[in-house]
Amino acid sequence: MALPKRRHSITRGRRRRTHWKINATQTVVCPQCKQSKLPHHICQFCGYYNGREVIKIETIDERKRRREKKGKENQ
Ligand SMILES: [Zn+2]
């Protein structure tokens, strides 16, 4: 296996790594609720994709009520 003849200086390595940058995440505006969402993903705020509701997003109250109901059933 080929091996480097000389080690690169610290500066040379650091100078090369100046181009390593993180890009900001791309977002698009949801046409249903106008929140920003990831492109080609279901909106996490309204559950819509391509003009129809794909998943039901329940509010905190709805979740609380569902959990209370479930708890009573188990008793
Ligand atoms: Zn939305």
N, CA, C, O and the ligand as a Tripos MOL2 file, in Angstrom:
@<TRIPOS>MOLECULE
protein
  301   299    76     0     0
PROTEIN
NO_CHARGES

@<TRIPOS>ATOM
      1 N           0.8510   -1.1940    0.0000 N.3       1 MET1
      2 CA          0.0000    0.0000    0.0000 C.3       1 MET1
      3 C           0.8840    1.2410    0.0000 C.2       1 MET1
      4 O           1.8890    1.3090    0.7080 O.2       1 MET1
      5 N           0.4960    2.2050   -0.7960 N.am      2 ALA2
      6 CA          1.2680    3.4560   -0.8710 C.3       2 ALA2
      7 C           1.1990    4.2140    0.4490 C.2       2 ALA2
      8 O           0.1550    4.2790    1.0980 O.2       2 ALA2
      9 N           2.3100    4.7710    0.8170 N.am      3 LEU3
     10 CA          2.3610    5.5460    2.0560 C.3       3 LEU3
     11 C           2.8810    6.9500    1.7670 C.2       3 LEU3
     12 O           3.7110    7.1260    0.8750 O.2       3 LEU3
     13 N           2.4090    7.9420    2.5010 N.am      4 PRO4
     14 CA          2.9090    9.3090    2.2730 C.3       4 PRO4
     15 C           4.3790    9.4110    2.7020 C.2       4 PRO4
     16 O           4.7760    8.8760    3.7370 O.2       4 PRO4
     17 N           5.1670   10.1010    1.8940 N.am      5 LYS5
     18 CA          6.5980   10.2350    2.1850 C.3       5 LYS5
     19 C           6.8330   11.1600    3.3710 C.2       5 LYS5
     20 O           7.6620   10.8890    4.2400 O.2       5 LYS5
     21 N           6.0920   12.2490    3.3860 N.am      6 ARG6
     22 CA          6.2270   13.2270    4.4730 C.3       6 ARG6
     23 C           4.8430   13.5580    5.0350 C.2       6 ARG6
     24 O           3.8500   13.5640    4.3080 O.2       6 ARG6
     25 N           4.7990   13.8290    6.3180 N.am      7 ARG7
     26 CA          3.5220   14.2670    6.8860 C.3       7 ARG7
     27 C           3.2410   15.7020    6.4650 C.2       7 ARG7
     28 O           4.1520   16.5110    6.2900 O.2       7 ARG7
     29 N           1.9540   15.9930    6.3080 N.am      8 HIS8
     30 CA          1.5740   17.3770    5.9950 C.3       8 HIS8
     31 C           1.6480   18.1950    7.2610 C.2       8 HIS8
     32 O           1.4140   17.6840    8.3560 O.2       8 HIS8
     33 N           1.9750   19.4730    7.1150 N.am      9 SER9
     34 CA          2.0350   20.3460    8.2820 C.3       9 SER9
     35 C           0.6220   20.5490    8.8390 C.2       9 SER9
     36 O          -0.3700   20.3270    8.1440 O.2       9 SER9
     37 N           0.5530   20.9650   10.0790 N.am     10 ILE10
     38 CA         -0.7410   21.2550   10.7220 C.3      10 ILE10
     39 C          -1.4910   22.2970    9.9070 C.2      10 ILE10
     40 O          -2.6960   22.1740    9.6890 O.2      10 ILE10
     41 N          -0.7660   23.3390    9.4520 N.am     11 THR11
     42 CA         -1.3970   24.4180    8.6800 C.3      11 THR11
     43 C          -1.9750   23.8900    7.3720 C.2      11 THR11
     44 O          -3.0740   24.2720    6.9690 O.2      11 THR11
     45 N          -1.2310   23.0160    6.7200 N.am     12 ARG12
     46 CA         -1.6910   22.5020    5.4330 C.3      12 ARG12
     47 C          -2.9840   21.7020    5.5870 C.2      12 ARG12
     48 O          -3.9050   21.8220    4.7800 O.2      12 ARG12
     49 N          -3.0330   20.8890    6.6360 N.am     13 GLY13
     50 CA         -4.2510   20.1330    6.9110 C.3      13 GLY13
     51 C          -5.4110   21.0490    7.2510 C.2      13 GLY13
     52 O          -6.5290   20.8570    6.7730 O.2      13 GLY13
     53 N          -5.1380   22.0490    8.0820 N.am     14 ARG14
     54 CA         -6.1920   22.9830    8.4870 C.3      14 ARG14
     55 C          -6.6840   23.8050    7.3040 C.2      14 ARG14
     56 O          -7.8770   24.0850    7.1850 O.2      14 ARG14
     57 N          -5.7430   24.1950    6.4150 N.am     15 ARG15
     58 CA         -6.1150   24.9990    5.2430 C.3      15 ARG15
     59 C          -7.0310   24.1780    4.3280 C.2      15 ARG15
     60 O          -7.9920   24.7080    3.7710 O.2      15 ARG15
     61 N          -6.7300   22.8860    4.1770 N.am     16 ARG16
     62 CA         -7.5770   22.0190    3.3620 C.3      16 ARG16
     63 C          -8.9770   21.9280    3.9740 C.2      16 ARG16
     64 O          -9.9850   21.9380    3.2680 O.2      16 ARG16
     65 N          -9.0090   21.8380    5.3070 N.am     17 ARG17
     66 CA        -10.2990   21.6440    5.9860 C.3      17 ARG17
     67 C         -11.1270   22.9280    6.0840 C.2      17 ARG17
     68 O         -12.2590   22.8850    6.5670 O.2      17 ARG17
     69 N         -10.5900   24.0740    5.6360 N.am     18 THR18
     70 CA        -11.3980   25.3060    5.6680 C.3      18 THR18
     71 C         -12.5940   25.1960    4.7430 C.2      18 THR18
     72 O         -13.5500   25.9600    4.8760 O.2      18 THR18
     73 N         -12.5590   24.2500    3.8000 N.am     19 HIS19
     74 CA        -13.6880   24.0800    2.8650 C.3      19 HIS19
     75 C         -14.7420   23.1240    3.4090 C.2      19 HIS19
     76 O         -15.7920   22.9500    2.7910 O.2      19 HIS19
     77 N         -14.4800   22.5040    4.5500 N.am     20 TRP20
     78 CA        -15.4730   21.6000    5.1370 C.3      20 TRP20
     79 C         -16.4960   22.4510    5.8840 C.2      20 TRP20
     80 O         -16.2300   22.9390    6.9830 O.2      20 TRP20
     81 N         -17.6570   22.6220    5.2810 N.am     21 LYS21
     82 CA        -18.6710   23.4660    5.9090 C.3      21 LYS21
     83 C         -20.0140   22.7480    5.9220 C.2      21 LYS21
     84 O         -20.3040   21.9340    5.0450 O.2      21 LYS21
     85 N         -20.8110   23.0510    6.9060 N.am     22 ILE22
     86 CA        -22.1610   22.4810    7.0030 C.3      22 ILE22
     87 C         -23.1270   23.4510    6.3270 C.2      22 ILE22
     88 O         -23.1110   24.6510    6.6000 O.2      22 ILE22
     89 N         -23.9640   22.9150    5.4440 N.am     23 ASN23
     90 CA        -24.9780   23.7400    4.7960 C.3      23 ASN23
     91 C         -26.2230   23.8030    5.6720 C.2      23 ASN23
     92 O         -26.5670   22.8400    6.3580 O.2      23 ASN23
     93 N         -26.8820   24.9350    5.6380 N.am     24 ALA24
     94 CA        -28.1530   25.0620    6.3500 C.3      24 ALA24
     95 C         -29.1810   24.1540    5.6940 C.2      24 ALA24
     96 O         -29.1890   24.0050    4.4720 O.2      24 ALA24
     97 N         -30.0550   23.5410    6.5040 N.am     25 THR25
     98 CA        -31.0610   22.6150    5.9930 C.3      25 THR25
     99 C         -32.0510   23.3630    5.0940 C.2      25 THR25
    100 O         -32.5410   24.4370    5.4420 O.2      25 THR25
    101 N         -32.3300   22.7700    3.9340 N.am     26 GLN26
    102 CA        -33.3050   23.3490    3.0040 C.3      26 GLN26
    103 C         -34.7070   23.1480    3.5660 C.2      26 GLN26
    104 O         -35.0420   22.0530    4.0170 O.2      26 GLN26
    105 N         -35.5200   24.1880    3.5430 N.am     27 THR27
    106 CA        -36.9120   24.0580    3.9610 C.3      27 THR27
    107 C         -37.8140   24.7110    2.9150 C.2      27 THR27
    108 O         -37.3930   25.6070    2.1840 O.2      27 THR27
    109 N         -39.0490   24.2490    2.8600 N.am     28 VAL28
    110 CA        -40.0680   24.8540    1.9940 C.3      28 VAL28
    111 C         -41.2720   25.2060    2.8660 C.2      28 VAL28
    112 O         -41.4400   24.6560    3.9540 O.2      28 VAL28
    113 N         -42.1030   26.1210    2.3830 N.am     29 VAL29
    114 CA        -43.2900   26.5280    3.1380 C.3      29 VAL29
    115 C         -44.4250   25.5540    2.8390 C.2      29 VAL29
    116 O         -44.7130   25.2590    1.6790 O.2      29 VAL29
    117 N         -45.0650   25.0600    3.8970 N.am     30 CYS30
    118 CA        -46.2010   24.1380    3.7220 C.3      30 CYS30
    119 C         -47.3680   24.8970    3.1020 C.2      30 CYS30
    120 O         -47.7700   25.9310    3.6370 O.2      30 CYS30
    121 N         -47.9240   24.4170    1.9910 N.am     31 PRO31
    122 CA        -49.0580   25.1350    1.3780 C.3      31 PRO31
    123 C         -50.3330   25.0750    2.2220 C.2      31 PRO31
    124 O         -51.2440   25.8800    2.0300 O.2      31 PRO31
    125 N         -50.3960   24.1140    3.1630 N.am     32 GLN32
    126 CA        -51.5970   23.9420    3.9930 C.3      32 GLN32
    127 C         -51.5830   24.8830    5.1900 C.2      32 GLN32
    128 O         -52.5480   25.6130    5.4160 O.2      32 GLN32
    129 N         -50.4800   24.8720    5.9680 N.am     33 CYS33
    130 CA        -50.4570   25.6440    7.2150 C.3      33 CYS33
    131 C         -49.3840   26.7310    7.2170 C.2      33 CYS33
    132 O         -49.2400   27.4560    8.2010 O.2      33 CYS33
    133 N         -48.6370   26.8470    6.1310 N.am     34 LYS34
    134 CA        -47.6240   27.9100    5.9430 C.3      34 LYS34
    135 C         -46.4370   27.8110    6.8950 C.2      34 LYS34
    136 O         -45.6430   28.7460    7.0000 O.2      34 LYS34
    137 N         -46.3120   26.6680    7.5940 N.am     35 GLN35
    138 CA        -45.1200   26.4540    8.4200 C.3      35 GLN35
    139 C         -43.9930   25.9850    7.5070 C.2      35 GLN35
    140 O         -44.2520   25.4640    6.4230 O.2      35 GLN35
    141 N         -42.7470   26.1640    7.9330 N.am     36 SER36
    142 CA        -41.6480   25.6540    7.1160 C.3      36 SER36
    143 C         -41.4760   24.1640    7.3940 C.2      36 SER36
    144 O         -41.5360   23.7260    8.5430 O.2      36 SER36
    145 N         -41.2610   23.3940    6.3380 N.am     37 LYS37
    146 CA        -41.1170   21.9450    6.4700 C.3      37 LYS37
    147 C         -40.0180   21.4680    5.5400 C.2      37 LYS37
    148 O         -39.5630   22.2140    4.6720 O.2      37 LYS37
    149 N         -39.5890   20.2210    5.7210 N.am     38 LEU38
    150 CA        -38.5720   19.6490    4.8410 C.3      38 LEU38
    151 C         -39.2040   19.3280    3.4940 C.2      38 LEU38
    152 O         -40.3370   18.8490    3.4550 O.2      38 LEU38
    153 N         -38.5080   19.5780    2.3870 N.am     39 PRO39
    154 CA        -39.0820   19.2630    1.0880 C.3      39 PRO39
    155 C         -39.2650   17.7570    0.9100 C.2      39 PRO39
    156 O         -38.4470   16.9700    1.3860 O.2      39 PRO39
    157 N         -40.3310   17.3610    0.2290 N.am     40 HIS40
    158 CA        -40.6720   15.9560   -0.0520 C.3      40 HIS40
    159 C         -40.9380   15.1570    1.2240 C.2      40 HIS40
    160 O         -40.7230   13.9450    1.2620 O.2      40 HIS40
    161 N         -41.4110   15.8490    2.2720 N.am     41 HIS41
    162 CA        -41.7490   15.1880    3.5210 C.3      41 HIS41
    163 C         -43.1600   15.6110    3.9400 C.2      41 HIS41
    164 O         -43.6400   16.6750    3.5500 O.2      41 HIS41
    165 N         -43.8120   14.7720    4.7320 N.am     42 ILE42
    166 CA        -45.0990   15.1380    5.3170 C.3      42 ILE42
    167 C         -44.8630   16.3030    6.2770 C.2      42 ILE42
    168 O         -43.8770   16.3140    7.0140 O.2      42 ILE42
    169 N         -45.7620   17.2740    6.2650 N.am     43 CYS43
    170 CA        -45.6450   18.3970    7.1920 C.3      43 CYS43
    171 C         -45.8700   17.8750    8.6050 C.2      43 CYS43
    172 O         -46.8660   17.2010    8.8670 O.2      43 CYS43
    173 N         -44.9550   18.1820    9.5130 N.am     44 GLN44
    174 CA        -45.0600   17.6710   10.8800 C.3      44 GLN44
    175 C         -46.0480   18.4880   11.7120 C.2      44 GLN44
    176 O         -46.3610   18.1120   12.8420 O.2      44 GLN44
    177 N         -46.5420   19.6020   11.1650 N.am     45 PHE45
    178 CA        -47.4640   20.4460   11.9300 C.3      45 PHE45
    179 C         -48.9180   20.1410   11.5880 C.2      45 PHE45
    180 O         -49.7760   20.1740   12.4710 O.2      45 PHE45
    181 N         -49.2120   19.8430   10.3100 N.am     46 CYS46
    182 CA        -50.5980   19.5770    9.9240 C.3      46 CYS46
    183 C         -50.7830   18.1710    9.3570 C.2      46 CYS46
    184 O         -51.9220   17.7460    9.1640 O.2      46 CYS46
    185 N         -49.7070   17.4340    9.0850 N.am     47 GLY47
    186 CA        -49.8220   16.0570    8.5950 C.3      47 GLY47
    187 C         -50.2150   15.9380    7.1410 C.2      47 GLY47
    188 O         -50.5980   14.8590    6.6900 O.2      47 GLY47
    189 N         -50.1260   17.0420    6.3890 N.am     48 TYR48
    190 CA        -50.5470   17.0260    4.9950 C.3      48 TYR48
    191 C         -49.3630   16.7590    4.0710 C.2      48 TYR48
    192 O         -48.2340   17.1580    4.3520 O.2      48 TYR48
    193 N         -49.6410   16.0830    2.9730 N.am     49 TYR49
    194 CA        -48.6630   15.9390    1.8980 C.3      49 TYR49
    195 C         -49.4190   15.8710    0.5860 C.2      49 TYR49
    196 O         -50.3800   15.1130    0.4600 O.2      49 TYR49
    197 N         -49.0070   16.6310   -0.3600 N.am     50 ASN50
    198 CA        -49.5940   16.6610   -1.7040 C.3      50 ASN50
    199 C         -51.0940   16.9490   -1.6400 C.2      50 ASN50
    200 O         -51.8860   16.3480   -2.3660 O.2      50 ASN50
    201 N         -51.4730   17.8860   -0.7510 N.am     51 GLY51
    202 CA        -52.8600   18.3390   -0.7000 C.3      51 GLY51
    203 C         -53.8230   17.4670    0.0670 C.2      51 GLY51
    204 O         -55.0170   17.7640    0.0990 O.2      51 GLY51
    205 N         -53.3430   16.3820    0.7000 N.am     52 ARG52
    206 CA        -54.2640   15.5720    1.5020 C.3      52 ARG52
    207 C         -53.6160   15.1890    2.8270 C.2      52 ARG52
    208 O         -52.3920   15.1440    2.9490 O.2      52 ARG52
    209 N         -54.4800   14.9100    3.8330 N.am     53 GLU53
    210 CA        -53.9960   14.5750    5.1650 C.3      53 GLU53
    211 C         -53.5130   13.1340    5.1600 C.2      53 GLU53
    212 O         -54.2910   12.2120    4.9170 O.2      53 GLU53
    213 N         -52.2430   12.9450    5.4250 N.am     54 VAL54
    214 CA        -51.6500   11.6120    5.3790 C.3      54 VAL54
    215 C         -51.5990   11.0140    6.7870 C.2      54 VAL54
    216 O         -51.9450    9.8490    6.9840 O.2      54 VAL54
    217 N         -51.1700   11.8050    7.7500 N.am     55 ILE55
    218 CA        -51.1490   11.3510    9.1410 C.3      55 ILE55
    219 C         -51.9340   12.3440    9.9940 C.2      55 ILE55
    220 O         -51.9780   13.5380    9.6970 O.2      55 ILE55
    221 N         -52.5450   11.8360   11.0500 N.am     56 LYS56
    222 CA        -53.3260   12.6960   11.9430 C.3      56 LYS56
    223 C         -52.3830   13.2640   12.9970 C.2      56 LYS56
    224 O         -51.7840   12.5210   13.7740 O.2      56 LYS56
    225 N         -52.2580   14.5990   13.0150 N.am     57 ILE57
    226 CA        -51.4730   15.2530   14.0560 C.3      57 ILE57
    227 C         -52.4510   15.6210   15.1690 C.2      57 ILE57
    228 O         -53.3540   16.4300   14.9590 O.2      57 ILE57
    229 N         -52.2750   15.0290   16.3530 N.am     58 GLU58
    230 CA        -53.1910   15.3450   17.4370 C.3      58 GLU58
    231 C         -52.5900   16.4220   18.3410 C.2      58 GLU58
    232 O         -51.3800   16.4780   18.5560 O.2      58 GLU58
    233 N         -53.4710   17.2680   18.8590 N.am     59 THR59
    234 CA        -53.0230   18.3320   19.7410 C.3      59 THR59
    235 C         -52.6890   17.7360   21.1090 C.2      59 THR59
    236 O         -52.9810   16.5680   21.3660 O.2      59 THR59
    237 N         -52.0860   18.5260   21.9730 N.am     60 ILE60
    238 CA        -51.7080   18.0510   23.3090 C.3      60 ILE60
    239 C         -52.9530   17.6170   24.0760 C.2      60 ILE60
    240 O         -52.9340   16.6050   24.7770 O.2      60 ILE60
    241 N         -54.0590   18.3990   23.9410 N.am     61 ASP61
    242 CA        -55.3170   18.0530   24.6180 C.3      61 ASP61
    243 C         -55.8570   16.7100   24.1410 C.2      61 ASP61
    244 O         -56.2750   15.8720   24.9390 O.2      61 ASP61
    245 N         -55.8380   16.5230   22.8150 N.am     62 GLU62
    246 CA        -56.3420   15.2700   22.2440 C.3      62 GLU62
    247 C         -55.5400   14.0810   22.7610 C.2      62 GLU62
    248 O         -56.0960   13.0300   23.0820 O.2      62 GLU62
    249 N         -54.2180   14.2680   22.8350 N.am     63 ARG63
    250 CA        -53.3540   13.1830   23.2950 C.3      63 ARG63
    251 C         -53.6360   12.8640   24.7670 C.2      63 ARG63
    252 O         -53.6970   11.7030   25.1720 O.2      63 ARG63
    253 N         -53.8030   13.9250   25.5450 N.am     64 LYS64
    254 CA        -54.0710   13.7460   26.9770 C.3      64 LYS64
    255 C         -55.3620   12.9760   27.1760 C.2      64 LYS64
    256 O         -55.4320   12.0560   27.9920 O.2      64 LYS64
    257 N         -56.4140   13.3690   26.4010 N.am     65 ARG65
    258 CA        -57.7100   12.7110   26.5110 C.3      65 ARG65
    259 C         -57.6060   11.2360   26.1100 C.2      65 ARG65
    260 O         -58.1890   10.3650   26.7560 O.2      65 ARG65
    261 N         -56.8510   10.9670   25.0280 N.am     66 ARG66
    262 CA        -56.6910    9.5970   24.5440 C.3      66 ARG66
    263 C         -55.9860    8.7350   25.6020 C.2      66 ARG66
    264 O         -56.3520    7.5800   25.8230 O.2      66 ARG66
    265 N         -54.9860    9.3110   26.2400 N.am     67 ARG67
    266 CA        -54.2280    8.5500   27.2430 C.3      67 ARG67
    267 C         -55.0570    8.2810   28.4900 C.2      67 ARG67
    268 O         -54.9560    7.2160   29.0990 O.2      67 ARG67
    269 N         -55.8930    9.2760   28.8710 N.am     68 GLU68
    270 CA        -56.7700    9.0780   30.0300 C.3      68 GLU68
    271 C         -57.7490    7.9490   29.7650 C.2      68 GLU68
    272 O         -57.9960    7.1010   30.6230 O.2      68 GLU68
    273 N         -58.3080    7.9540   28.5460 N.am     69 LYS69
    274 CA        -59.2670    6.9320   28.1290 C.3      69 LYS69
    275 C         -58.6210    5.5450   28.1700 C.2      69 LYS69
    276 O         -59.2140    4.5780   28.6480 O.2      69 LYS69
    277 N         -57.4080    5.4760   27.6640 N.am     70 LYS70
    278 CA        -56.6720    4.2060   27.6130 C.3      70 LYS70
    279 C         -56.4050    3.6910   29.0240 C.2      70 LYS70
    280 O         -56.5160    2.4940   29.2880 O.2      70 LYS70
    281 N         -56.0530    4.6020   29.9250 N.am     71 GLY71
    282 CA        -55.7770    4.2470   31.3130 C.3      71 GLY71
    283 C         -56.9740    3.6610   32.0060 C.2      71 GLY71
    284 O         -56.8480    2.7170   32.7870 O.2      71 GLY71
    285 N         -58.1800    4.2310   31.7190 N.am     72 LYS72
    286 CA        -59.4200    3.7210   32.3400 C.3      72 LYS72
    287 C         -59.7440    2.3160   31.8480 C.2      72 LYS72
    288 O         -60.2160    1.4710   32.6080 O.2      72 LYS72
    289 N         -59.4830    2.0800   30.5630 N.am     73 GLU73
    290 CA        -59.7760    0.7620   29.9830 C.3      73 GLU73
    291 C         -58.9510   -0.3430   30.6370 C.2      73 GLU73
    292 O         -59.4080   -1.4770   30.7820 O.2      73 GLU73
    293 N         -57.7340    0.0090   31.0260 N.am     74 ASN74
    294 CA        -56.8390   -0.9930   31.6140 C.3      74 ASN74
    295 C         -57.2090   -1.3490   33.0540 C.2      74 ASN74
    296 O         -56.8210   -2.4110   33.5410 O.2      74 ASN74
    297 N         -57.9630   -0.4700   33.7500 N.am     75 GLN75
    298 CA        -58.3000   -0.7330   35.1540 C.3      75 GLN75
    299 C         -59.3950   -1.7770   35.2990 C.2      75 GLN75
    300 O         -59.7880   -2.1070   36.4180 O.2      75 GLN75
    301 ZN        -48.4150   21.9600    7.2200 Zn       76 ZN76
@<TRIPOS>BOND
     1     1     2 1
     2     2     3 1
     3     3     4 2
     4     3     5 am
     5     5     6 1
     6     6     7 1
     7     7     8 2
     8     7     9 am
     9     9    10 1
    10    10    11 1
    11    11    12 2
    12    11    13 am
    13    13    14 1
    14    14    15 1
    15    15    16 2
    16    15    17 am
    17    17    18 1
    18    18    19 1
    19    19    20 2
    20    19    21 am
    21    21    22 1
    22    22    23 1
    23    23    24 2
    24    23    25 am
    25    25    26 1
    26    26    27 1
    27    27    28 2
    28    27    29 am
    29    29    30 1
    30    30    31 1
    31    31    32 2
    32    31    33 am
    33    33    34 1
    34    34    35 1
    35    35    36 2
    36    35    37 am
    37    37    38 1
    38    38    39 1
    39    39    40 2
    40    39    41 am
    41    41    42 1
    42    42    43 1
    43    43    44 2
    44    43    45 am
    45    45    46 1
    46    46    47 1
    47    47    48 2
    48    47    49 am
    49    49    50 1
    50    50    51 1
    51    51    52 2
    52    51    53 am
    53    53    54 1
    54    54    55 1
    55    55    56 2
    56    55    57 am
    57    57    58 1
    58    58    59 1
    59    59    60 2
    60    59    61 am
    61    61    62 1
    62    62    63 1
    63    63    64 2
    64    63    65 am
    65    65    66 1
    66    66    67 1
    67    67    68 2
    68    67    69 am
    69    69    70 1
    70    70    71 1
    71    71    72 2
    72    71    73 am
    73    73    74 1
    74    74    75 1
    75    75    76 2
    76    75    77 am
    77    77    78 1
    78    78    79 1
    79    79    80 2
    80    79    81 am
    81    81    82 1
    82    82    83 1
    83    83    84 2
    84    83    85 am
    85    85    86 1
    86    86    87 1
    87    87    88 2
    88    87    89 am
    89    89    90 1
    90    90    91 1
    91    91    92 2
    92    91    93 am
    93    93    94 1
    94    94    95 1
    95    95    96 2
    96    95    97 am
    97    97    98 1
    98    98    99 1
    99    99   100 2
   100    99   101 am
   101   101   102 1
   102   102   103 1
   103   103   104 2
   104   103   105 am
   105   105   106 1
   106   106   107 1
   107   107   108 2
   108   107   109 am
   109   109   110 1
   110   110   111 1
   111   111   112 2
   112   111   113 am
   113   113   114 1
   114   114   115 1
   115   115   116 2
   116   115   117 am
   117   117   118 1
   118   118   119 1
   119   119   120 2
   120   119   121 am
   121   121   122 1
   122   122   123 1
   123   123   124 2
   124   123   125 am
   125   125   126 1
   126   126   127 1
   127   127   128 2
   128   127   129 am
   129   129   130 1
   130   130   131 1
   131   131   132 2
   132   131   133 am
   133   133   134 1
   134   134   135 1
   135   135   136 2
   136   135   137 am
   137   137   138 1
   138   138   139 1
   139   139   140 2
   140   139   141 am
   141   141   142 1
   142   142   143 1
   143   143   144 2
   144   143   145 am
   145   145   146 1
   146   146   147 1
   147   147   148 2
   148   147   149 am
   149   149   150 1
   150   150   151 1
   151   151   152 2
   152   151   153 am
   153   153   154 1
   154   154   155 1
   155   155   156 2
   156   155   157 am
   157   157   158 1
   158   158   159 1
   159   159   160 2
   160   159   161 am
   161   161   162 1
   162   162   163 1
   163   163   164 2
   164   163   165 am
   165   165   166 1
   166   166   167 1
   167   167   168 2
   168   167   169 am
   169   169   170 1
   170   170   171 1
   171   171   172 2
   172   171   173 am
   173   173   174 1
   174   174   175 1
   175   175   176 2
   176   175   177 am
   177   177   178 1
   178   178   179 1
   179   179   180 2
   180   179   181 am
   181   181   182 1
   182   182   183 1
   183   183   184 2
   184   183   185 am
   185   185   186 1
   186   186   187 1
   187   187   188 2
   188   187   189 am
   189   189   190 1
   190   190   191 1
   191   191   192 2
   192   191   193 am
   193   193   194 1
   194   194   195 1
   195   195   196 2
   196   195   197 am
   197   197   198 1
   198   198   199 1
   199   199   200 2
   200   199   201 am
   201   201   202 1
   202   202   203 1
   203   203   204 2
   204   203   205 am
   205   205   206 1
   206   206   207 1
   207   207   208 2
   208   207   209 am
   209   209   210 1
   210   210   211 1
   211   211   212 2
   212   211   213 am
   213   213   214 1
   214   214   215 1
   215   215   216 2
   216   215   217 am
   217   217   218 1
   218   218   219 1
   219   219   220 2
   220   219   221 am
   221   221   222 1
   222   222   223 1
   223   223   224 2
   224   223   225 am
   225   225   226 1
   226   226   227 1
   227   227   228 2
   228   227   229 am
   229   229   230 1
   230   230   231 1
   231   231   232 2
   232   231   233 am
   233   233   234 1
   234   234   235 1
   235   235   236 2
   236   235   237 am
   237   237   238 1
   238   238   239 1
   239   239   240 2
   240   239   241 am
   241   241   242 1
   242   242   243 1
   243   243   244 2
   244   243   245 am
   245   245   246 1
   246   246   247 1
   247   247   248 2
   248   247   249 am
   249   249   250 1
   250   250   251 1
   251   251   252 2
   252   251   253 am
   253   253   254 1
   254   254   255 1
   255   255   256 2
   256   255   257 am
   257   257   258 1
   258   258   259 1
   259   259   260 2
   260   259   261 am
   261   261   262 1
   262   262   263 1
   263   263   264 2
   264   263   265 am
   265   265   266 1
   266   266   267 1
   267   267   268 2
   268   267   269 am
   269   269   270 1
   270   270   271 1
   271   271   272 2
   272   271   273 am
   273   273   274 1
   274   274   275 1
   275   275   276 2
   276   275   277 am
   277   277   278 1
   278   278   279 1
   279   279   280 2
   280   279   281 am
   281   281   282 1
   282   282   283 1
   283   283   284 2
   284   283   285 am
   285   285   286 1
   286   286   287 1
   287   287   288 2
   288   287   289 am
   289   289   290 1
   290   290   291 1
   291   291   292 2
   292   291   293 am
   293   293   294 1
   294   294   295 1
   295   295   296 2
   296   295   297 am
   297   297   298 1
   298   298   299 1
   299   299   300 2
@<TRIPOS>SUBSTRUCTURE
     1 MET1         2 RESIDUE 1 A MET
     2 ALA2         6 RESIDUE 1 A ALA
     3 LEU3        10 RESIDUE 1 A LEU
     4 PRO4        14 RESIDUE 1 A PRO
     5 LYS5        18 RESIDUE 1 A LYS
     6 ARG6        22 RESIDUE 1 A ARG
     7 ARG7        26 RESIDUE 1 A ARG
     8 HIS8        30 RESIDUE 1 A HIS
     9 SER9        34 RESIDUE 1 A SER
    10 ILE10       38 RESIDUE 1 A ILE
    11 THR11       42 RESIDUE 1 A THR
    12 ARG12       46 RESIDUE 1 A ARG
    13 GLY13       50 RESIDUE 1 A GLY
    14 ARG14       54 RESIDUE 1 A ARG
    15 ARG15       58 RESIDUE 1 A ARG
    16 ARG16       62 RESIDUE 1 A ARG
    17 ARG17       66 RESIDUE 1 A ARG
    18 THR18       70 RESIDUE 1 A THR
    19 HIS19       74 RESIDUE 1 A HIS
    20 TRP20       78 RESIDUE 1 A TRP
    21 LYS21       82 RESIDUE 1 A LYS
    22 ILE22       86 RESIDUE 1 A ILE
    23 ASN23       90 RESIDUE 1 A ASN
    24 ALA24       94 RESIDUE 1 A ALA
    25 THR25       98 RESIDUE 1 A THR
    26 GLN26      102 RESIDUE 1 A GLN
    27 THR27      106 RESIDUE 1 A THR
    28 VAL28      110 RESIDUE 1 A VAL
    29 VAL29      114 RESIDUE 1 A VAL
    30 CYS30      118 RESIDUE 1 A CYS
    31 PRO31      122 RESIDUE 1 A PRO
    32 GLN32      126 RESIDUE 1 A GLN
    33 CYS33      130 RESIDUE 1 A CYS
    34 LYS34      134 RESIDUE 1 A LYS
    35 GLN35      138 RESIDUE 1 A GLN
    36 SER36      142 RESIDUE 1 A SER
    37 LYS37      146 RESIDUE 1 A LYS
    38 LEU38      150 RESIDUE 1 A LEU
    39 PRO39      154 RESIDUE 1 A PRO
    40 HIS40      158 RESIDUE 1 A HIS
    41 HIS41      162 RESIDUE 1 A HIS
    42 ILE42      166 RESIDUE 1 A ILE
    43 CYS43      170 RESIDUE 1 A CYS
    44 GLN44      174 RESIDUE 1 A GLN
    45 PHE45      178 RESIDUE 1 A PHE
    46 CYS46      182 RESIDUE 1 A CYS
    47 GLY47      186 RESIDUE 1 A GLY
    48 TYR48      190 RESIDUE 1 A TYR
    49 TYR49      194 RESIDUE 1 A TYR
    50 ASN50      198 RESIDUE 1 A ASN
    51 GLY51      202 RESIDUE 1 A GLY
    52 ARG52      206 RESIDUE 1 A ARG
    53 GLU53      210 RESIDUE 1 A GLU
    54 VAL54      214 RESIDUE 1 A VAL
    55 ILE55      218 RESIDUE 1 A ILE
    56 LYS56      222 RESIDUE 1 A LYS
    57 ILE57      226 RESIDUE 1 A ILE
    58 GLU58      230 RESIDUE 1 A GLU
    59 THR59      234 RESIDUE 1 A THR
    60 ILE60      238 RESIDUE 1 A ILE
    61 ASP61      242 RESIDUE 1 A ASP
    62 GLU62      246 RESIDUE 1 A GLU
    63 ARG63      250 RESIDUE 1 A ARG
    64 LYS64      254 RESIDUE 1 A LYS
    65 ARG65      258 RESIDUE 1 A ARG
    66 ARG66      262 RESIDUE 1 A ARG
    67 ARG67      266 RESIDUE 1 A ARG
    68 GLU68      270 RESIDUE 1 A GLU
    69 LYS69      274 RESIDUE 1 A LYS
    70 LYS70      278 RESIDUE 1 A LYS
    71 GLY71      282 RESIDUE 1 A GLY
    72 LYS72      286 RESIDUE 1 A LYS
    73 GLU73      290 RESIDUE 1 A GLU
    74 ASN74      294 RESIDUE 1 A ASN
    75 GLN75      298 RESIDUE 1 A GLN
    76 ZN76       301 GROUP 0 **** ****
